[in-house]
């Protein structure tokens, strides 16, 4: 599903027919940037790519004349397809489901009605790397992310040591552990976190400081794992599934046959382990 990132841009994954008429659709990460009057697409989420990586395709919003669902005549064997008419070119895109399609069509139609002054042609192109925040620009000092906790009735702010390398990993949740693999084809996990060690899964309170969208955390007694999903819906689904699996392991008598938390859940996501100065557990 498309979501709005911290910059107010509509983002998400779609499949695009980059060569019109080829019927070959490629998975791309799209950013609808109304401030730049453009629809951009990348090989992956720019947060996963090296800083400064350029987009692989773009479309200026003023050139778009129509956005609509593709007809059966246009794409007879393709579901959840919509088409963007821009000049003499048509761009066919595939959504994940019907709601995803309608959300993208609505967002694009709404954006094309907004007139935003364009910058000079000499202005630099937007980069995937963020060099400073507004607070940094005002104070001249780099902002340091903190994790705020209440320990013994005292508010403690713990600096978070950031690591720049976020790795794309494949996760599986079962009744005993939350494991991640280098890729879907791997049989041995890079790490398996026992559910009995996980205290809770929750929305990350420092996602703004870490400059990551759709971020949640797995809290253990000695370590906190930060995981980034592709969308808010996927993040909520993982948090709910992990917490349900933890509860069922602690109280097995409450488990029922066929419970969803006992199924293997597969999803491509990112993992980064951070070592806080103060342990998050007792």
C-alpha positions as CSV (number, residue, x, y, z in Angstrom):
1,X,0.0,0.0,0.0
2,X,1.3,3.5,-0.7
3,X,2.1,5.5,2.4
4,X,3.2,9.1,3.2
5,X,6.8,9.4,4.4
6,X,8.1,12.0,6.8
7,X,8.6,14.4,4.0
8,X,5.0,14.3,3.0
9,X,5.6,12.2,-0.2
10,X,3.5,9.3,-1.3
11,X,5.7,6.2,-1.6
12,X,5.5,2.5,-2.3
13,X,6.3,-0.4,-4.6
14,X,4.7,-0.9,-8.0
15,X,5.5,-2.9,-11.1
16,X,6.1,-0.9,-14.2
17,X,6.2,-1.8,-17.9
18,X,9.3,0.3,-18.7
19,X,9.2,-0.6,-22.4
20,X,5.6,0.1,-23.7
21,X,4.1,-3.0,-25.3
22,X,6.7,-5.4,-23.9
23,X,4.3,-6.9,-21.3
24,X,7.4,-7.1,-19.1
25,X,6.8,-5.5,-15.7
26,X,9.7,-4.7,-13.3
27,X,9.4,-4.1,-9.5
28,X,10.3,-0.5,-8.6
29,X,10.0,1.9,-5.7
30,X,8.0,5.0,-6.5
31,X,8.0,8.4,-4.9
32,X,5.3,11.0,-5.7
33,X,7.1,14.2,-4.9
34,X,4.6,17.2,-5.4
35,X,7.2,19.7,-4.2
36,X,9.4,18.7,-7.2
37,X,6.3,18.1,-9.5
38,X,7.6,14.7,-10.3
39,X,6.9,11.0,-10.0
40,X,10.2,9.2,-9.5
41,X,11.1,5.5,-9.4
42,X,14.1,3.7,-8.1
43,X,15.5,0.2,-8.1
44,X,14.6,-0.1,-4.4
45,X,13.8,2.2,-1.5
46,X,16.5,4.9,-1.6
47,X,17.1,4.3,2.1
48,X,18.5,0.9,1.0
49,X,20.6,2.2,-1.8
50,X,24.1,3.9,-1.6
51,X,23.8,7.6,-0.8
52,X,23.4,9.7,-4.0
53,X,21.9,6.9,-6.1
54,X,19.9,8.4,-8.9
55,X,16.4,7.3,-9.8
56,X,16.0,5.0,-12.8
57,X,12.9,6.8,-14.2
58,X,10.9,9.9,-13.8
59,X,7.8,11.7,-15.0
60,X,7.0,15.3,-14.6
61,X,3.5,15.8,-13.3
62,X,2.5,18.7,-15.6
63,X,3.0,16.3,-18.6
64,X,0.3,13.8,-17.2
65,X,-3.0,14.2,-19.0
66,X,-4.9,11.2,-17.5
67,X,-4.6,8.5,-14.9
68,X,-7.1,5.6,-14.9
69,X,-7.6,1.9,-14.5
70,X,-6.4,-0.1,-17.5
71,X,-9.2,-1.6,-19.6
72,X,-9.4,-5.3,-20.4
73,X,-8.7,-4.4,-24.0
74,X,-5.5,-2.6,-23.1
75,X,-4.2,-5.3,-20.7
76,X,-6.4,-8.4,-21.0
77,X,-4.4,-10.7,-18.8
78,X,-3.2,-8.4,-16.1
79,X,-4.9,-7.6,-12.8
80,X,-4.8,-4.4,-10.8
81,X,-3.3,-2.4,-13.6
82,X,-3.6,1.3,-14.2
83,X,-2.3,3.6,-16.9
84,X,-0.7,7.0,-16.9
85,X,-1.1,9.0,-20.1
86,X,1.7,11.5,-20.6
87,X,2.1,13.1,-24.0
88,X,2.6,10.4,-26.6
89,X,3.5,7.8,-24.0
90,X,1.5,5.5,-21.9
91,X,2.9,4.1,-18.6
92,X,1.3,0.8,-17.4
93,X,1.7,0.0,-13.7
94,X,0.7,-2.9,-11.6
95,X,-0.6,-2.5,-8.0
96,X,-0.6,-5.2,-5.3
97,X,-4.4,-5.3,-5.0
98,X,-7.5,-3.3,-5.8
99,X,-7.2,-0.9,-2.8
100,X,-3.5,-0.3,-3.7
101,X,-4.5,0.6,-7.2
102,X,-7.3,3.0,-6.2
103,X,-5.0,4.7,-3.6
104,X,-2.3,5.3,-6.2
105,X,-4.8,6.6,-8.8
106,X,-6.4,8.9,-6.3
107,X,-3.0,10.3,-5.1
108,X,-1.8,10.8,-8.7
109,X,-5.0,12.5,-9.8
110,X,-4.9,14.8,-6.8
111,X,-1.3,15.7,-7.3
112,X,-1.7,16.6,-10.9
113,X,-4.3,19.2,-10.0
114,X,-1.7,21.0,-7.8
115,X,0.5,23.7,-9.3
116,X,3.8,24.0,-7.6
117,X,6.4,26.6,-8.8
118,X,9.4,24.7,-10.3
119,X,12.9,25.5,-9.4
120,X,15.5,26.8,-11.8
121,X,17.0,24.3,-14.2
122,X,20.4,24.8,-12.5
123,X,19.0,23.6,-9.2
124,X,20.6,20.3,-8.1
125,X,18.6,17.1,-8.3
126,X,17.3,15.7,-5.0
127,X,19.6,13.1,-3.4
128,X,18.8,10.1,-1.4
129,X,21.3,11.2,1.2
130,X,20.2,13.6,3.9
131,X,23.0,15.8,5.1
132,X,21.3,17.8,7.8
133,X,18.0,18.5,9.6
134,X,16.4,21.9,10.2
135,X,17.6,21.8,13.8
136,X,21.2,21.1,12.7
137,X,21.1,24.0,10.3
138,X,20.0,26.4,13.1
139,X,22.4,25.3,15.7
140,X,25.3,24.3,13.5
141,X,25.7,21.1,15.5
142,X,24.8,17.6,14.4
143,X,21.7,16.1,16.1
144,X,22.3,12.9,18.0
145,X,19.4,10.5,18.3
146,X,18.4,9.4,21.8
147,X,16.3,6.7,23.2
148,X,14.2,8.0,26.2
149,X,13.4,5.6,29.0
150,X,12.2,5.9,32.6
151,X,14.5,3.9,34.9
152,X,13.7,4.0,38.6
153,X,11.4,7.0,38.1
154,X,14.2,9.0,36.4
155,X,14.1,10.0,32.7
156,X,17.2,8.7,31.0
157,X,18.2,9.7,27.5
158,X,20.5,7.1,25.9
159,X,22.5,8.1,22.8
160,X,21.9,5.6,20.0
161,X,25.1,4.6,18.1
162,X,24.0,4.5,14.5
163,X,25.4,2.1,11.9
164,X,25.1,3.1,8.3
165,X,24.9,-0.3,6.7
166,X,21.3,-1.5,6.6
167,X,21.0,-5.0,5.2
168,X,18.1,-6.5,3.3
169,X,17.1,-9.7,5.0
170,X,14.4,-12.4,4.7
171,X,12.5,-13.0,8.0
172,X,10.6,-16.1,9.3
173,X,8.5,-16.1,12.4
174,X,7.6,-19.5,13.9
175,X,6.5,-20.7,17.3
176,X,10.0,-20.7,18.8
177,X,12.0,-17.9,17.2
178,X,12.2,-14.8,14.9
179,X,14.9,-15.7,12.4
180,X,16.5,-13.8,9.5
181,X,18.3,-15.1,6.5
182,X,20.6,-13.6,3.9
183,X,18.0,-14.4,1.2
184,X,14.8,-16.5,0.8
185,X,16.8,-19.5,-0.6
186,X,19.1,-19.8,2.4
187,X,18.4,-22.7,4.8
188,X,20.5,-21.6,7.7
189,X,19.6,-18.3,9.4
190,X,22.1,-15.6,10.0
191,X,20.6,-15.3,13.4
192,X,17.6,-16.8,15.3
193,X,16.2,-14.7,18.2
194,X,14.3,-17.0,20.6
195,X,10.8,-15.7,21.3
196,X,11.4,-16.3,25.0
197,X,14.1,-13.6,24.9
198,X,11.9,-11.0,23.2
199,X,10.1,-8.8,25.7
200,X,8.0,-7.0,23.1
201,X,7.7,-5.8,19.6
202,X,6.6,-2.2,19.2
203,X,6.6,0.9,16.9
204,X,10.0,2.6,17.1
205,X,9.9,5.9,19.0
206,X,13.2,7.1,17.5
207,X,12.3,6.5,13.8
208,X,12.6,10.2,13.1
209,X,16.1,10.4,14.6
210,X,17.2,7.3,12.6
211,X,15.6,8.8,9.5
212,X,13.7,5.6,8.7
213,X,10.1,5.1,7.9
214,X,8.0,2.0,8.9
215,X,10.5,1.2,11.7
216,X,9.7,-1.1,14.6
217,X,11.9,-2.6,17.3
218,X,12.3,-6.0,19.0
219,X,13.3,-5.4,22.7
220,X,15.3,-8.0,24.5
221,X,17.1,-7.8,27.9
222,X,20.5,-7.1,26.4
223,X,19.8,-5.8,22.9
224,X,17.3,-3.9,20.7
225,X,16.8,-4.9,17.1
226,X,15.5,-2.3,14.7
227,X,13.6,-3.6,11.7
228,X,12.3,-1.6,8.8
229,X,9.3,-2.8,6.8
230,X,8.2,-1.7,3.3
231,X,4.9,-0.1,4.4
232,X,3.0,0.9,7.6
233,X,0.6,-2.0,7.0
234,X,3.4,-4.5,6.8
235,X,5.0,-3.0,9.9
236,X,1.8,-3.3,11.9
237,X,1.3,-6.8,10.7
238,X,4.8,-7.9,11.9
239,X,4.3,-6.2,15.3
240,X,1.0,-7.9,15.8
241,X,2.3,-11.3,14.7
242,X,5.4,-11.2,16.9
243,X,3.5,-10.1,20.0
244,X,0.9,-12.8,19.4
245,X,3.6,-15.4,19.1
246,X,5.3,-14.2,22.3
247,X,2.0,-14.4,24.2
248,X,1.2,-17.9,22.9
249,X,4.6,-19.2,23.9
250,X,4.2,-17.8,27.4
251,X,0.7,-19.0,27.8
252,X,0.5,-22.2,25.6
253,X,-2.8,-23.3,27.2
254,X,-4.4,-20.3,25.4
255,X,-3.2,-21.5,22.0
256,X,-5.8,-22.9,19.6
257,X,-5.3,-25.2,16.6
258,X,-4.6,-23.2,13.5
259,X,-3.7,-20.0,15.2
260,X,-2.2,-17.6,12.8
261,X,0.9,-16.8,14.9
262,X,2.0,-20.4,14.6
263,X,2.3,-20.1,10.8
264,X,5.6,-19.3,9.2
265,X,5.5,-15.6,8.1
266,X,7.8,-14.6,5.3
267,X,8.7,-11.1,4.4
268,X,11.6,-9.2,2.9
269,X,12.7,-6.6,5.4
270,X,15.7,-4.8,6.8
271,X,17.5,-5.5,10.0
272,X,20.0,-3.5,12.0
273,X,21.1,-4.3,15.6
274,X,22.1,-1.3,17.8
275,X,23.9,-1.6,21.1
276,X,22.5,1.1,23.5
277,X,24.8,2.4,26.2
278,X,22.2,1.5,28.8
279,X,20.6,-1.9,28.5
280,X,16.9,-1.8,27.7
281,X,16.1,-4.6,30.2
282,X,16.6,-4.9,33.9
